[in-house]
């Protein structure tokens, strides 16, 4: 199964994607985590994206698209995956569609996790992972970037018919159960 989990920063994409991946035996691909790992390892990619991520801005589309394309080409991804943090712009969504078409594949479901801004901000401020972009000012920037650049991705998938909206408030387990109910039965 190929799944996209989508939502604003703080919606719980990372937490839920990890649980869904374990449950289904598929891979969890978080573009944000890949970038943070690259930064920690001091790779060329890490050096390229560090200041962008610290500022709460988006990494250039082509950089992300190339990274995803290279990643999903690996044999491990053939059983399926859950994408967390990608596509994050309409341009990325279009590039991803083309990529899938070339591979003769498609997405089974697009899960849109939603929660009110107050809940998102509270979660990000209290998550305590020490992320350089989890300060009050950078959270504000990330939410603005989400509304302007990322939210339109939802409309793109709403037209495509595999769109599911899931309430992202409540406990981790409540949300997980809602997501499981939203997955296609197969
Ligand atoms: P969150 O959803 O909490 O903002 P992520 O781990 O998904 O956290 O992303 C962290 C940062 O990584 C983003 O603010 C952005 O700078 C960068 N990033 C991750 N995925 C993408 C993407 N698909 N396109 C552009 N930038 C990205």
Boltz pocket constraint, residues with backbone or C-beta under 6 A from the ligand:
constraints:
  - pocket:
      binder: B
      contacts: [[A, 7], [A, 8], [A, 9], [A, 10], [A, 13], [A, 30], [A, 31], [A, 32], [A, 33], [A, 35], [A, 52], [A, 53], [A, 56], [A, 57], [A, 58], [A, 59], [A, 60], [A, 61], [A, 64], [A, 84], [A, 85], [A, 86], [A, 87], [A, 88], [A, 89], [A, 92], [A, 133], [A, 142]]
      max_distance: 6.0
